[in-house]
């Protein structure tokens, strides 16, 4: 059990009285007041640690009360006023320099310096014993300089790092740009908050090797300091003493999360790094100057995998309604082909191909069926012709982590590169006969348009956000319906004599968006047909001219599809 503050003063007084008998004899009954004044002065410097306060009081015994305020002791005031120094370092340097000042005394300097250092050691012995009594495995208080001049951290074995790039129109793996692969730390150079390493998961590719080299200023114990530890999901790696001066080890990324069956990988997924803590420990004490001190940072190991996705889709043929029963629903849609690879190795991507070839085609077909059914509700002898092509053409996308401008000492970013040469065609023609009153008219409703999707995807630096880069790949359209009519003769000679313009648009969007569940992005397509109505003028020999508004089509959701 540690003594109370009042008891501590009594213990310190007993220790100091045995080393400063002349001072205590001179002070007499005022000795306790002398020590209490020194303790209050220690409070001014915000000294908290008991051993620090004790050492400061010992300095006052050796150099006199308020010694730091004397002109000849300006060196002491500069140490006490240095906010870069922790309190233990301040007292260590004051003791070292104070002993040197006492040693230069012309009469009995050597005796005074020795007496002062013995008193300091006795105080440290007492506080060490108190710490051991509370915690048997507690380390002793630092008594000698122990610090590092410099720490160099670098990544070795990165010549395997590749990225996908287009060269002469062909996408292939090429050497990645070389980033800053080392970090230097030391006095005035603090440890970065994050060290980023691109590497692979075990058994999935080459792994980067992290190297730590130390330039030692001084050490307290040849076998104890410096100490390098690397702790994470792998466990604890540790090197001490001279073995810690130059060490290296492999750093691994986390194993990738399994993609959905047949997907291989998610597009542009910003995978989670494997985070471990790196500590380089010394006592952080110097006889002079600002120490480097213990250093701590976190190593974020990102997967270095680079992915390539290729899509090829044909536009397909024209479709007509009504459909014959023996005609399969997929007839008329073009063929889709997908390729997905990682670091040059092909991945299974059957779900991608099926998604474009079957899921998208089925969704489009069902939407067109709904449109034709709605058209049949308002017309007779109804027909529909469709040439609807979405994501037709060629698309290439590549992605993977790349070092940022800070290199090893900064976060990486998700590099994205690619080319989209796609086209979206909407060509719909609906025909049918409309009876209104005694009139009968053949109506033709048409919407037609083409939206190219020509885009170079490039995120080669972290300044542009991934969201901004990829949202720019989305295209949207609003294509207007047009109506034509051809009156059919009836016995009463009533007919439409004018029609239009009609209301209504086919609204759509196609592109890439963040996945609704999980990380990464997905392809998506949405299309909606607004309600179509048309004002008509009817000529009736009996009733004369009348105006009507016909609703030819209601709102119809044609497509809501996604893949990824």
N, C-alpha and C positions, 0 to 999 in steps of 0.2 A: 504494500500500500504506500502510495506516494505521500510525502509530508505535505501539510497545508502550507500556504504561502508564508504564514508567520513562522512555522517550524522550519521552513527552508532558510529563512534569513538567519535563524539560530545556527543551522548546520553550516551555512556558508561562513558565518562569523567564526565558528570553531575552526574550520579549515583555514581560513585566511589568517586568523590570529597565530596559527602555528608557523606560517610562512612569512608574516610581516610583524614580528614581535616588537620591533622598534616603533613602527607606526602605531600599534595598539597601546604601547606604553605611553607614547606621546599624547594620544587621544584620550586615554583613560575612560571615564564614564561617557564621553561623547562619541565613542567608537560606533555604537549602534545608530546614533543619529547620522554619522558620516556615511555608513552603509545604506541607510534608508534614503538619504539625499541622492546617493548614486543610483539607487533603484528607481527613484522617481525620475531621474534624468534618462534612464533607460526607457521609461514609459514614453518620454517625449519622442524617442526614435521608433516607437511602435514595436519594440522588441517583445515578442510573445513567448518564445521558447524559454523555459526556465534556465537551461544551460547557457543560452545566449546572455541572459541577464546576469548570471553569475560571472561569466567571463568579462562582461563589461565592468562589473564592480571591481574585479581583480585589476583591470586596466586603470581604474581610478585610484586603486591602492598604489600602483606602481608609478603612475605619471601625475597623480594629483587630481583633485576634484575638478570637474569641467575641463579636463585636459585638452579636449578638442577645440575649445574656444581660445586657447593661447596661440599667439602668432607663430611660435616655433613648431606647433603641432597642426599646421594647416593641412598636412597630409591626412590626418585623421578625419578632419571635417569633410574633406573631399570624398573619402570612402563612405562616411555615414550619409552623405547627401546623394550618393549615386543610387538612383531608383532601379538601375538595371541589376543590382546585386541583391540576392536574398539575404536574410538576416544572418544565417550561418556563415555565408561567404564574407559578409562584412566583418564579423567578429574574427574569423580566421585571418583575414588580411590585416586587421588591426593588431592582432596578437603577433603576427610575423613581423610587421613593421615596428610595432612597439618594442619588441625584443631587440631589434636592430638599433633603434634609437637609444635604448638603455645601454646596450653594449658599447656604444660610442662615448659613454661618460668617461671623462679623463681620469677619475680617481678609481672607482671600483665598478666600472661598467660591466665587466664580465660577471661579477658576483650578483649584481642587480638583475641582469638579464636572466641568469640561471635561476635566481630566486623567483622571478616573475613566471618563468616557464614551468617551474615545479609547482607553483600554486595553481596555474592554469591546468596542469595535468591532474592534480589532486581533485579539482572541481569536476573535470571530465570523468575521472574514475568514479566519483560519487554518483554522477548522473547515469553512467553506464550501469553501475550496480543496481540503481533504482529501476532502470528499464528491464534488466534481466530478472529482477524480482517479480515484475509484472508479466513479462513475456520471456520465457526462457530462451526462445530462439531469436530474440531481438538483436539486431546488428548494433555494433558499437558506434559511437559518434565519430564522425570523420575528423581525423587529427592532422592528416597530411594532404597535400595537393593531389587531386585525382581528377583529370579532365582530358578532353580530346581537343586536338587542334583542328581536325577536319574529318569529315565523313563523306565518302564518295559512294553513291549508289548508282549502279548502272545495270542495263539489261544486256545480256550476251546471247548469242545464237539467235539472231532475228533475220538472218539472210534468207530464210524460207518464206518470209511474209510476202504474199501476192495479193493482187486485186484484179477484178475483171475490168477490162477496158476494150473499147472498140478500136481496132487497128486495121486500116484498109477494108473497112466494112465488116470485119469479123470480130466477134467478141471472144476474148481469150484471157487467160491469166498472165499478168505481167508483174514485174517487180513493183512493190508499193513504195511510195515516197519515204525517204529516210527522215525520221523525226529525231529530236534531241533525246538521246538514250541515257543520259547521266544527270544526276542531281548532286550538287555539292552543298554540304552543310557545315557550319562551324560558328565561331563568334560573329555575330551580326548576320548570320545566314541561318534562320530558323528552319525547322523541318516543314515541308509542305503538308497541308492537311490530307492530301491524297497523292499516292503514287499509282499510276495507271500502267498496266502491263497487258499487252495482247498476247494470248497464248492459246493452247488447246486443252481440252479435257483429256485425261489419261486415255491412251489407246485410240484417240481420235485425230492425232496429228502431232507435229513437232511442238515441243513446249519451250517457252522462254526460260532462260536461266537468270536469276537475280543475283547480283554480286554486291557485297558490302566490303569496303576497304576503309580502315581506320588509321589515322595519323595521331598517335598518342602524345599528349603533352606531358602527362605524368600519371602515375597510378599508385593506388594505395596498397594493392596486393597483386603480385604477379599472377596468381592463379584465380583471382576473383574478378577483377576489373581489367579492361572493359567487358561488358556482358551484352551479347546480341541475342535477342529472342524473336521468334516468328511464330505466332500463335493464330490458329484458325480451325477450320473444319478438319484439317489434316492432323491436328494435334499440336504439339509444341516441339519446335526445334530450338536448340540452345547451344551457344558457344561462349566460352569464358577465357579470360586471360589472353595469353599469346595466341591461342587458337582462334580468337575472335578478330584478329587484325586483318584477315583476308579470308572471307567465306563466300560460298555461292551455293545455290540450290535451285532446283526446278520449281516453277510456279505453274499451277494448273488452273484452268477455268472449270466452272461447273459443267457437269454433263447436261447436254441440251434436254429440254422438256420434250417428251414424246409428242409429235404432232398427231392430229387426227388420222385415222386409218386412211392410208393412201395419199395423204397430203404432203408428206415429206418434210415440209417446213412452212412456217407462217411468213408471209411477205413482210419485210422490213421490221421484224420483231427486234425490239431493243432489249436484248437478253440481260438477265440479272448477273452482275459480276460476283466472283468469289472473293469475299473480303476477309483479310487477315490483318493482324496488328503486328507491326514491326517496331521493336524498341531497342535502342542502343543506349546502354546505361553506364554511367560513371558516377562518381560522387558529385561531380560538378563543382569542384572547389579548386581555386587557383590562389597562389600566393600574391598575384598582382593581376589586375585587368579583369575583364568580364569573361567568365567561363562559358564554355559551350553548354555544359550541363547535360542531363539526360535528354534524349531525343525520342520522340514517338510519332509515328505516322501510320496510316493504313494503306495497305497494298490492295488495290482493286484489280483483280485479274478478269479481263473481259475475253470472251471467246473470239479468236481470230478468224473464225470461219467466214468464208466469202461465198455468196450464193448467186446463182444465175437462173432466171426464169424466162422462158421463151414461149410465146403464144402465137399460133398461126390459125386463122379462121377464114374459111371461104364464105362468101355472101349467101349462097344457096339459090334455089329457084323460086319461081312465083307459086303462090298457093291460092287455091280457089275454093269458095264455098257456094252452095252446099257441097260437103265432102261425101264421096261415095263410101259405103260401109267397109269395103275391103281396102281402103286407102289408109295406111298406118299414119299415126299422128306426126311422126318424125320426118315424113316425106317432104322434100322441098327445102330442108335446112342444110346448110353447108357443113363440111367436115371440119372438126376442131382437132388440133394437135398441140400438146404441151410438152415442154422439157424442163426439168429442174435438176440442178446439180450443185454440189458443194465442194469447193476446192478442186474442181475438175472431176469429181466422182458423181456419177448419176444417182439420183434419188428416185424412189418410187413415187410417181405422181399420177397414178390412175384416177384418184379422186378429182384432181384438177381437170383432166381430160373429160371425165364423165360429167363434171359440173358444167363445163361449157357445151359439151355435145348433147347431153341428155337433160340436165336440170334447166338450163337456160332455154333450150328449145321447147321443152314441155311447158315452161312458164309462159313463153311467148304464145304457144299454141292455145293454151287455156285462156289467155287474155283475149286473143282474137276470136275464139269461140264465144266468149261473153259478149264481145262487141257485135258479132253477127246475130246472136240470139236477141240482143236488144234491138237490132235493126229489123229483125223479123216481126217484132211486136208492133212496129209502126208501118210496115210496108208489106206488100204482097209480091209474089214472084221474086223474092229477094235473092240477090247474089252478092258476093264480095270477092274482090281480088286483092291480094296482099303481096308486096315485095318488101319485107321487113328484115333488115340486116343490122344487127348490133354487134359491136366489137369485131367487125370484119377487117381482116388485114394482118398486120404483124406487129408484135410488141416484144421488147426485150427489157428486162429489169435486172439490175444487179445491186447487191447491198452487202454491208458488213461494217464492223467497227474499224475506225481509223484513228490514229493518234491526233490529238488536237495541237494547237499552236504551242502549248506548253510542253509538249512531248511527255516525257516520263512524269513530270511534276504537275500535270493538269489532266482534266477529264478528256476522254476521247469523244468522238461523235459518230453517229450512224451515217456513213457515207452511202449515197444512193446515186446511181447512174443508170441511164437507159434511154430508149427511143420508143416512142409510140407512133405508129403509122397505121392508124385505125380509121374506120369510117362507119357512120351510122346513117342508115337509109330508112326512111319511112315513106312508103308509097301505098296508099290505101284507096280503093275505089269501091263504093257501095252503091248498088243500083236496086231499084224496086218501084213498085207502083203504089201510089198513095190515093186513097179515096177520101174526098172531103165534100160532104154534101152530095150533090149530084155530079161533081167533077171527078175525073180520073186522070191522073198525071203520072208519067214515068219520071222518076227523080234519080239523079246521079249525084252522090256526095263524094267529094274528092279531097284528100289531103296528101301533100307530097313535099318532101324536103330531104336535104342531105347535109349532114354535119360532119366535117372532117375532124379528126383528133390527131393532129400532128404536133408532137411535143417532144422536146429533148429534156429529159429529167437529169438534173445535175445538182447534187449537193456535195461540193468538194471542200467546203469549209464549214465550221460550226456557226458562223455568223448568221446564216439563214436557217430558220427553224425547219425541222422535218415536216411539221404540219403545214407550213406555208408552201414548202416545196411540192408536196404531194397533192394538196387540195387544188393546186393549179392544174392538175391533170384532168379534172372533171369538166365535162362539157354539158351544157343545158340547151334546150330548144323549146320553142313555142311555135308550132306550125298551124296555120289557120285552115279551117275547113272552107271549101267552096262548093256551091250548089249549082247544078244545071237542071233544067226541067224541059219536058216535051209533052205537051197536052195530048191526051187521047180523046178522040171525038166521041161524044155521047149524043143521044137523041135530042136532048133539050138544048144543045149547043152551048152549054155552060162550060167554062174553062178558066184556067189560070192565065192571066195575061201579063203577069210579072211576078218575080220572086227574088228575095234577097236584098242585100247580102245577108248571109246567115251568121249566127254567133257560133262560138266554140273553137277550141284549139286542141291539138294533141300536144301535151306538155311532157317532156322527158328529161332525164339526166342519166349520164353514164360516167363512171370513173372509179376512183379509188377512195376509200374512206377507212378510218380506224375501225377495227373489229368491235362489235358490240360486246363481246365477251372475250376476255384474254387480251394478250398483247398482239401487236402486228396490225396489218392492214388487210382489206379485202376488196375484191371487185364487186361492183354493184350496178344495177340498172333499175330504173323506175320509169313508168310511163302511165299517163292518165289521159283519158278523153273527156273533155268538158262537155256539158250538155249542149246540144246543137238545136237551135230553133231558127225558123226562117219566116219573115213576114211575106205574105202573098196577097196579091190582088186578084179577085175572082170576078169574072164577067158573067152575069146571069141575065138572059134576055127578059126575064120576068122581074127579078129583084134589082137589077141594075148592078152598079159597081159596089163591091164590098171588100173590106180589108180583114184579113185573118192572120193569126200567128200560129204556125204549126211547130210542135216539138218533134223533131225527127229522131233524136237520140238522147237518152238520159246520160248522166255522169257514169262513166265506166272506168274502174281501175284495171288497166291493161297488164301491168307488170310490176312486181316488187320482188326482185331477185338479188341474191348476194352469194359470193363464193369466197371462202378463205377463213 
